[in-house]
Amino acid sequence: MPLEILRDVRSVKKRDPAARSTLEIILCYPGLHAVWGYRISHWLWQRGATLAARFLGETIRILTGVEIHPGAVIGSGVFIDHATGVVIGETAVVGNNVTIYHGVTLGGTSLNRGKRHPTVEDGVIIGAGAKVLGAITIGAGSQIGANSVVVKTVPPGSVVVGVPGQIIGNPGGTPSGTDQSNLPDPMGVSMQSLLTRVSKLESLADGPGTERVIRPPEAGVWHGEDFSI
């Protein structure tokens, strides 16, 4: 247990540039407190004290905004950043050095008592608001974009975005890194392709010279005579 606590602190110091000191991390990081509370409740759960484990888990949820079922299995170096709204179900398995941002759910899609929550392998990054649902596996080093809904197994080293989640980069490759600001926009690419096709069809109907030029979005804004987001 002391070694796990040390690794938890180091994971925060390594992955959060806002962390200025070890004391600040120990006192001011609710995600870290939630993981520590989970480790105690999991210890109780493994020894058959299920009611005490659940009661401690609910207490930790009230104090930190993070709900981790004591039956879940969480590895070392897991960093829950900003904490609020994170839910990790009973049969979830989270590997080592995983980063989870606020609003993430590792949930189930079945009422069966068996394995019904995700397995998240080492080094995965799950963006804010993402939902990973069902007895699926998120391969090591993958990155799940913010607000994605993932319901299918993801190969190692993948980048997943969208609803439902689509693999749009590096399947089976090496870890994708930590920067989520430059994730591809599959919806935007599809929209640009669709608008270009519509423009070509309109030019065929209206005659030569009527085709519009569809430009890709700039700073998230689409351009066109009658279309903008």
Backbone as numpy.savetxt, mean C-alpha at the origin, in Angstrom:
# Nx Ny Nz CAx CAy CAz Cx Cy Cz
12.44 -10.17 21.70 11.63 -8.95 21.70 12.48 -7.67 21.70
13.51 -7.52 22.55 14.33 -6.29 22.51 14.97 -6.07 21.15
15.42 -7.15 20.50 16.03 -7.02 19.18 15.02 -6.53 18.16
13.78 -7.03 18.24 12.72 -6.57 17.34 12.44 -5.09 17.53
12.41 -4.65 18.79 12.16 -3.24 19.09 13.25 -2.36 18.49
14.49 -2.81 18.61 15.61 -2.05 18.06 15.50 -1.95 16.54
15.12 -3.05 15.90 14.96 -3.04 14.45 13.82 -2.13 14.02
12.75 -2.11 14.81 11.62 -1.23 14.50 12.04 0.24 14.53
12.81 0.61 15.54 13.29 1.99 15.65 14.22 2.34 14.48
15.09 1.43 14.15 16.02 1.67 13.05 15.27 1.82 11.72
14.19 1.06 11.54 13.43 1.16 10.29 12.82 2.55 10.13
12.35 3.13 11.23 11.79 4.48 11.17 12.89 5.49 10.84
14.01 5.38 11.52 15.11 6.32 11.31 15.63 6.25 9.88
15.62 5.08 9.29 16.13 4.89 7.93 15.17 5.41 6.88
13.85 5.27 7.12 12.88 5.53 6.06 12.08 6.81 6.22
12.24 7.53 7.32 11.52 8.78 7.50 12.50 9.93 7.72
12.68 10.80 6.71 13.62 11.91 6.85 13.20 12.91 7.92
11.92 12.85 8.36 11.46 13.77 9.40 11.92 13.35 10.79
12.40 12.12 10.93 12.84 11.63 12.24 14.19 12.23 12.59
14.24 12.96 13.70 15.46 13.68 14.07 16.28 13.00 15.16
15.64 12.16 15.95 16.38 11.50 17.02 15.66 10.22 17.42
16.41 9.35 18.08 15.82 8.10 18.55 14.74 8.37 19.58
14.95 9.34 20.45 13.96 9.66 21.47 12.67 10.16 20.84
12.79 10.99 19.81 11.59 11.47 19.10 10.82 10.31 18.49
11.53 9.37 17.91 10.89 8.20 17.30 10.14 7.39 18.35
10.77 7.18 19.49 10.16 6.37 20.55 8.91 7.04 21.11
8.93 8.37 21.22 7.83 9.08 21.88 6.72 9.53 20.93
7.05 9.77 19.67 6.12 10.51 18.81 5.64 9.78 17.57
5.86 8.50 17.47 5.46 7.76 16.26 4.39 6.72 16.60
3.11 7.04 16.38 2.04 6.10 16.72 2.11 4.80 15.95
2.62 4.85 14.71 2.78 3.61 13.96 3.73 2.65 14.64
4.78 3.20 15.22 5.74 2.39 15.97 5.10 1.84 17.24
4.33 2.67 17.92 3.63 2.21 19.13 2.65 1.09 18.79
1.99 1.21 17.63 1.04 0.17 17.21 1.75 -1.16 16.98
2.92 -1.11 16.36 3.68 -2.34 16.11 4.13 -2.95 17.43
4.59 -2.12 18.34 5.01 -2.64 19.65 3.83 -3.26 20.40
2.69 -2.58 20.38 1.50 -3.12 21.02 1.09 -4.44 20.39
1.19 -4.51 19.04 0.89 -5.75 18.34 1.80 -6.88 18.82
3.08 -6.60 18.98 4.01 -7.66 19.36 3.64 -8.27 20.71
3.17 -7.43 21.62 2.74 -7.94 22.92 1.44 -8.74 22.78
0.48 -8.20 22.02 -0.79 -8.90 21.84 -0.59 -10.22 21.09
0.32 -10.24 20.14 0.61 -11.47 19.40 1.23 -12.52 20.32
2.09 -12.07 21.22 2.68 -12.98 22.21 1.59 -13.62 23.06
0.62 -12.82 23.49 -0.50 -13.34 24.26 -1.35 -14.30 23.43
-1.58 -13.93 22.16 -2.40 -14.75 21.27 -1.78 -16.14 21.09
-0.48 -16.18 20.90 0.21 -17.45 20.69 0.13 -18.36 21.92
-0.08 -17.78 23.07 -0.13 -18.55 24.31 -1.55 -18.81 24.78
-2.52 -18.57 23.91 -3.89 -18.93 24.20 -4.69 -17.89 24.94
-4.08 -16.75 25.28 -4.80 -15.69 25.99 -5.47 -14.78 24.96
-6.43 -15.34 24.20 -6.99 -14.63 23.05 -7.81 -13.41 23.45
-8.56 -13.51 24.54 -9.36 -12.37 24.97 -8.48 -11.21 25.39
-7.45 -11.50 26.17 -6.51 -10.44 26.58 -5.81 -9.83 25.38
-5.48 -10.69 24.41 -4.81 -10.20 23.20 -5.71 -9.27 22.41
-6.99 -9.66 22.25 -7.92 -8.81 21.51 -8.19 -7.51 22.26
-8.31 -7.58 23.58 -8.56 -6.36 24.35 -7.38 -5.39 24.23
-6.16 -5.92 24.30 -4.99 -5.07 24.12 -4.97 -4.48 22.71
-5.33 -5.31 21.71 -5.36 -4.81 20.35 -6.34 -3.67 20.16
-7.52 -3.78 20.78 -8.51 -2.71 20.69 -8.02 -1.45 21.40
-7.33 -1.63 22.51 -6.77 -0.47 23.23 -5.74 0.25 22.37
-4.89 -0.52 21.73 -3.88 0.07 20.83 -4.55 0.79 19.66
-5.64 0.21 19.15 -6.37 0.85 18.04 -6.90 2.22 18.46
-7.47 2.29 19.65 -8.01 3.56 20.15 -6.90 4.59 20.32
-5.74 4.15 20.79 -4.64 5.07 21.07 -3.88 5.51 19.83
-3.79 4.64 18.82 -2.93 4.93 17.67 -3.68 5.07 16.35
-4.92 4.58 16.26 -5.63 4.59 14.99 -5.25 3.44 14.08
-4.47 2.49 14.59 -4.05 1.33 13.81 -4.67 0.07 14.40
-5.33 -0.72 13.54 -5.94 -1.97 14.01 -5.18 -3.15 13.43
-4.45 -3.85 14.27 -3.72 -5.05 13.86 -4.25 -6.22 14.68
-4.81 -7.19 14.00 -5.31 -8.37 14.72 -4.13 -9.11 15.33
-4.24 -9.54 16.58 -3.10 -10.22 17.23 -2.73 -11.54 16.57
-3.62 -12.09 15.73 -3.29 -13.32 15.03 -2.45 -13.11 13.78
-2.32 -11.88 13.32 -1.50 -11.59 12.15 -0.03 -11.87 12.46
0.75 -12.07 11.40 2.19 -12.30 11.56 2.93 -11.16 10.89
3.70 -10.42 11.67 4.40 -9.24 11.17 5.90 -9.40 11.44
6.70 -9.19 10.41 8.14 -9.35 10.52 8.82 -8.17 11.18
10.12 -8.15 11.11 10.90 -7.08 11.74 11.09 -5.92 10.77
11.32 -4.75 11.34 11.58 -3.57 10.52 10.39 -3.05 9.77
9.17 -3.39 10.20 7.95 -2.88 9.53 7.70 -1.46 9.99
7.48 -0.56 9.04 7.28 0.86 9.34 5.89 1.28 8.88
5.04 1.64 9.85 3.71 2.17 9.55 3.78 3.68 9.69
3.82 4.39 8.56 4.02 5.84 8.58 2.68 6.57 8.71
2.61 7.52 9.60 1.42 8.34 9.87 0.29 7.55 10.53
0.32 6.26 10.42 -0.49 5.35 11.22 -1.98 5.35 10.93
-2.66 6.45 11.01 -4.12 6.49 11.08 -4.81 5.68 9.98
-5.77 4.84 10.41 -6.61 4.14 9.46 -6.06 2.85 8.90
-4.93 2.38 9.40 -4.36 1.12 8.92 -5.09 -0.05 9.57
-5.46 -1.04 8.75 -6.14 -2.24 9.25 -5.41 -3.47 8.69
-5.02 -4.38 9.58 -4.33 -5.61 9.19 -5.09 -6.78 9.79
-5.61 -7.66 8.93 -6.49 -8.73 9.37 -5.79 -9.91 10.00
-6.60 -10.82 10.53 -6.12 -11.93 11.36 -5.12 -12.85 10.67
-5.36 -13.20 9.42 -4.48 -14.17 8.75 -3.47 -13.49 7.82
-3.33 -12.18 7.96 -2.33 -11.47 7.15 -0.93 -11.84 7.60
-0.01 -11.85 6.63 1.40 -12.07 6.91 2.18 -10.93 6.26
2.95 -10.23 7.06 3.74 -9.09 6.57 5.21 -9.40 6.80
5.99 -9.32 5.74 7.40 -9.67 5.83 8.25 -8.59 6.47
9.54 -8.72 6.30 10.50 -7.78 6.89 10.63 -6.51 6.05
10.89 -5.40 6.74 11.20 -4.12 6.07 10.11 -3.66 5.12
8.87 -3.91 5.49 7.72 -3.44 4.71 7.33 -2.04 5.19
6.97 -1.17 4.25 6.51 0.18 4.58 5.03 0.30 4.24
4.24 0.72 5.23 2.79 0.85 5.07 2.39 2.28 5.43
1.73 2.97 4.51 1.29 4.33 4.77 -0.15 4.35 5.30
-0.61 5.50 5.71 -1.91 5.62 6.37 -3.05 5.21 5.44
-4.12 4.70 6.06 -5.31 4.33 5.31 -5.23 3.00 4.59
-4.18 2.24 4.82 -4.02 0.95 4.12 -4.82 -0.14 4.82
-5.44 -1.01 4.02 -6.16 -2.17 4.55 -5.57 -3.44 3.95
-5.19 -4.37 4.81 -4.85 -5.73 4.39 -6.03 -6.58 4.83
-7.02 -6.71 3.97 -8.30 -7.27 4.36 -8.63 -8.59 3.71
-9.74 -9.17 4.14 -10.20 -10.44 3.60 -11.38 -10.27 2.67
-11.61 -11.27 1.85 -12.75 -11.27 0.93 -13.62 -12.50 1.13
-13.41 -13.21 2.22 -14.13 -14.46 2.46 -14.54 -14.54 3.92
-15.59 -15.30 4.18 -16.03 -15.55 5.55 -15.46 -16.87 6.10
-14.64 -17.54 5.30 -14.01 -18.77 5.77 -13.02 -18.47 6.89
-12.84 -19.43 7.78 -11.93 -19.22 8.90 -10.47 -19.48 8.54
-10.21 -20.00 7.37 -8.84 -20.26 6.97 -8.13 -19.00 6.49
-7.07 -19.18 5.74 -6.30 -18.07 5.20 -7.17 -17.21 4.29
-7.37 -15.96 4.64 -8.25 -15.09 3.87 -7.71 -13.66 3.73
-6.51 -13.43 4.24 -5.87 -12.11 4.15 -4.56 -12.21 3.37
-4.02 -11.09 2.93 -2.84 -11.12 2.06 -1.56 -11.53 2.79
-0.62 -11.99 1.96 0.77 -12.18 2.39 1.60 -11.13 1.67
2.27 -10.29 2.43 3.09 -9.22 1.87 4.55 -9.56 2.14
5.30 -9.78 1.08 6.67 -10.23 1.23 7.62 -9.06 1.55
8.87 -9.38 1.75 9.87 -8.42 2.23 10.01 -7.21 1.30
10.20 -6.05 1.92 10.56 -4.85 1.18 9.46 -4.20 0.37
8.22 -4.60 0.59 7.10 -4.01 -0.17 6.75 -2.64 0.38
6.32 -1.74 -0.49 5.84 -0.41 -0.10 4.37 -0.32 -0.52
3.50 0.00 0.44 2.07 0.11 0.15 1.64 1.55 0.38
1.23 2.24 -0.68 0.91 3.65 -0.63 -0.36 3.96 0.14
-0.52 5.22 0.49 -1.65 5.68 1.31 -2.98 5.31 0.69
-3.88 4.75 1.51 -5.22 4.45 1.06 -5.38 3.19 0.25
-4.31 2.46 0.01 -4.39 1.25 -0.80 -5.12 0.14 -0.05
-5.84 -0.70 -0.79 -6.53 -1.84 -0.23 -5.99 -3.11 -0.89
-5.46 -4.01 -0.09 -4.96 -5.28 -0.58 -5.85 -6.36 0.03
-6.61 -7.05 -0.81 -7.71 -7.88 -0.31 -7.60 -9.32 -0.78
-7.87 -10.23 0.15 -7.92 -11.64 -0.17 -6.62 -12.37 0.14
-6.67 -13.69 -0.03 -5.50 -14.54 0.25 -4.55 -14.53 -0.93
-4.00 -13.36 -1.22 -3.09 -13.17 -2.34 -1.69 -12.88 -1.80
-0.72 -12.86 -2.69 0.66 -12.58 -2.30 1.18 -11.38 -3.06
1.76 -10.45 -2.32 2.43 -9.29 -2.93 3.93 -9.60 -2.91
4.50 -9.80 -4.08 5.89 -10.23 -4.18 6.88 -9.24 -3.62
8.02 -9.76 -3.20 9.06 -8.95 -2.56 9.47 -7.77 -3.42
9.67 -6.62 -2.76 10.15 -5.43 -3.46 9.13 -4.73 -4.31
7.88 -5.13 -4.25 6.86 -4.48 -5.06 6.42 -3.16 -4.45
5.76 -2.36 -5.26 5.26 -1.06 -4.81 3.80 -0.94 -5.22
2.93 -0.70 -4.25 1.50 -0.55 -4.49 1.17 0.94 -4.42
0.66 1.51 -5.50 0.37 2.93 -5.56 -0.76 3.33 -4.63
-0.78 4.60 -4.25 -1.80 5.13 -3.36 -3.20 4.90 -3.92
-4.12 4.49 -3.04 -5.54 4.27 -3.36 -5.80 3.13 -4.35
-4.80 2.31 -4.60 -5.02 1.14 -5.45 -5.83 0.10 -4.70
-6.54 -0.74 -5.46 -7.27 -1.88 -4.88 -6.72 -3.13 -5.54
-5.99 -3.93 -4.77 -5.29 -5.09 -5.32 -6.00 -6.36 -4.86
-6.43 -7.18 -5.81 -7.18 -8.40 -5.48 -6.56 -9.63 -6.14
-5.42 -9.46 -6.81 -4.75 -10.59 -7.44 -3.28 -10.60 -7.04
-2.68 -11.79 -7.04 -1.28 -11.95 -6.67 -0.38 -11.11 -7.57
0.64 -10.51 -6.96 1.55 -9.61 -7.67 2.95 -10.22 -7.66
3.61 -10.34 -8.82 4.97 -10.90 -8.85 5.97 -9.98 -8.15
7.12 -10.51 -7.75 8.14 -9.68 -7.10 8.58 -8.51 -7.98
8.88 -7.39 -7.34 9.42 -6.23 -8.05 8.44 -5.50 -8.93
7.14 -5.69 -8.72 6.15 -5.05 -9.58 5.75 -3.67 -9.07
5.19 -2.87 -9.97 4.55 -1.61 -9.63 3.08 -1.75 -9.99
2.20 -1.51 -9.01 0.77 -1.72 -9.21 0.02 -0.43 -8.91
-0.87 -0.03 -9.81 -1.70 1.15 -9.58 -3.11 0.88 -10.09
-4.07 1.66 -9.61 -5.40 1.63 -10.18 -6.41 0.81 -9.41
-7.67 0.88 -9.90 -8.80 0.15 -9.33 -9.52 -0.57 -10.47
-9.47 -1.89 -10.55 -8.63 -2.75 -9.72 -7.16 -2.59 -10.08
-6.28 -3.01 -9.19 -4.85 -2.81 -9.40 -4.33 -3.49 -10.65
-3.53 -2.74 -11.41 -2.92 -3.27 -12.63 -1.41 -3.18 -12.49
-0.73 -4.23 -12.93 0.73 -4.22 -12.94 1.19 -3.42 -14.14
1.87 -2.30 -13.88 2.24 -1.43 -15.00 3.75 -1.25 -15.10
4.52 -2.00 -14.32 5.96 -1.84 -14.44 6.74 -2.92 -13.73
7.84 -3.33 -14.35 8.89 -4.14 -13.73 8.42 -5.47 -13.16
7.49 -6.21 -13.79 7.06 -7.47 -13.21 8.21 -8.47 -13.13
8.40 -9.05 -11.96 9.44 -10.05 -11.77 10.83 -9.48 -11.69
10.95 -8.16 -11.62 12.26 -7.54 -11.60 12.77 -7.25 -10.21
13.58 -6.22 -10.12 14.18 -5.85 -8.84 13.26 -4.88 -8.12
13.50 -4.64 -6.82 12.65 -3.71 -6.09 12.52 -2.36 -6.78
11.34 -1.76 -6.68 11.00 -0.58 -7.47 11.39 0.74 -6.84
11.91 0.74 -5.61 12.29 1.99 -4.98 11.20 2.56 -4.10
11.42 3.76 -3.58 10.49 4.32 -2.61 9.72 5.53 -3.09
10.04 6.08 -4.25 9.42 7.31 -4.72 8.11 6.99 -5.42
6.98 7.45 -4.86 5.68 7.22 -5.48 5.18 8.41 -6.27
6.02 9.42 -6.46 5.58 10.63 -7.15 5.62 10.49 -8.67
6.30 9.47 -9.18 6.44 9.33 -10.63 5.84 8.03 -11.15
4.84 7.51 -10.46 4.20 6.29 -10.94 3.47 6.57 -12.25
3.48 5.60 -13.18 2.77 5.78 -14.45 1.27 5.97 -14.24
0.62 6.57 -15.24 -0.81 6.83 -15.19 -1.50 6.03 -16.28
-1.88 4.77 -15.99 -2.50 3.95 -17.04 -3.82 4.51 -17.53
-4.60 5.13 -16.66 -5.86 5.73 -17.07 -5.61 6.89 -18.03
-4.58 7.68 -17.72 -4.25 8.80 -18.59 -3.80 8.34 -19.96
-2.98 7.30 -20.00 -2.52 6.76 -21.28 -3.70 6.22 -22.08
-4.59 5.50 -21.41 -5.77 4.97 -22.09 -6.66 6.09 -22.61
-6.83 7.16 -21.80 -7.66 8.28 -22.22 -7.07 8.99 -23.42
-5.74 9.17 -23.41 -5.10 9.81 -24.55 -5.28 8.98 -25.81
-5.12 7.66 -25.70 -5.30 6.78 -26.85 -6.74 6.83 -27.36
-7.70 6.84 -26.42 -9.11 6.88 -26.81 -9.46 8.19 -27.51
-9.00 9.31 -26.94 -9.28 10.61 -27.55 -8.65 10.73 -28.94
-7.44 10.19 -29.10 -6.78 10.22 -30.40 -7.57 9.42 -31.43
-8.07 8.26 -31.00 -8.86 7.42 -31.91 -10.18 8.11 -32.31
-10.83 8.73 -31.31 -12.07 9.45 -31.61 -11.81 10.59 -32.59
-10.70 11.29 -32.39 -10.36 12.39 -33.28 -10.15 11.90 -34.71
-9.50 10.75 -34.87 -9.28 10.20 -36.21 -10.61 9.81 -36.86
-11.50 9.22 -36.07 -12.81 8.84 -36.61 -13.61 10.07 -37.02
-13.52 11.15 -36.23 -14.23 12.39 -36.57 -13.67 13.00 -37.85
-12.36 12.88 -38.02 -11.75 13.45 -39.24 -12.19 12.67 -40.48
-12.38 11.36 -40.34 -12.87 10.56 -41.46 -14.30 10.95 -41.83
-15.10 11.28 -40.80 -16.49 11.65 -41.04 -16.62 13.08 -41.57
-15.78 13.99 -41.09 -15.93 15.40 -41.43 -15.05 15.84 -42.59
-14.10 14.99 -42.97 -13.25 15.34 -44.09 -11.83 15.66 -43.64
-10.90 15.72 -44.59 -9.49 15.99 -44.28 -9.30 17.33 -43.57
-8.32 17.37 -42.74 -7.97 18.61 -42.05 -8.74 18.90 -40.79
-9.63 18.01 -40.41 -10.45 18.28 -39.22 -9.94 17.53 -37.99
-8.91 16.73 -38.16 -8.39 15.94 -37.03 -7.72 16.85 -36.00
-8.07 16.66 -34.74 -7.46 17.44 -33.66 -6.21 16.75 -33.15
-5.31 17.53 -32.61 -4.11 17.00 -31.97 -4.40 16.83 -30.49
-4.31 15.60 -30.01 -4.55 15.32 -28.59 -3.21 15.29 -27.88
-3.03 16.22 -27.00 -1.77 16.30 -26.26 -1.89 15.59 -24.92
-0.80 15.01 -24.45 -0.84 14.37 -23.14 -1.03 15.42 -22.04
-1.47 15.01 -20.87 -1.70 15.98 -19.79 -0.41 16.62 -19.32
-0.50 17.89 -18.98 0.64 18.61 -18.41 0.28 19.00 -16.99
1.08 18.54 -16.04 0.82 18.80 -14.61 -0.57 18.34 -14.21
-1.00 17.20 -14.79 -2.29 16.63 -14.42 -3.48 17.26 -15.12
-3.27 18.18 -16.08 -4.36 18.86 -16.77 -4.38 18.46 -18.23
-5.55 17.96 -18.68 -5.71 17.62 -20.08 -6.07 18.86 -20.89
-5.68 18.83 -22.18 -5.97 19.95 -23.07 -6.77 19.44 -24.28
-7.65 20.26 -24.74 -8.46 19.90 -25.90 -9.57 20.93 -26.04
-10.25 20.93 -27.19 -11.29 21.91 -27.45 -12.47 21.77 -26.48
-12.79 20.54 -26.11 -13.97 20.34 -25.28 -13.73 19.31 -24.17
-12.47 19.14 -23.75 -12.18 18.12 -22.74 -11.05 18.61 -21.84
-11.29 18.57 -20.54 -10.21 18.88 -19.59 -10.51 18.23 -18.27
-9.47 17.85 -17.57 -9.58 17.27 -16.22 -8.73 18.10 -15.29
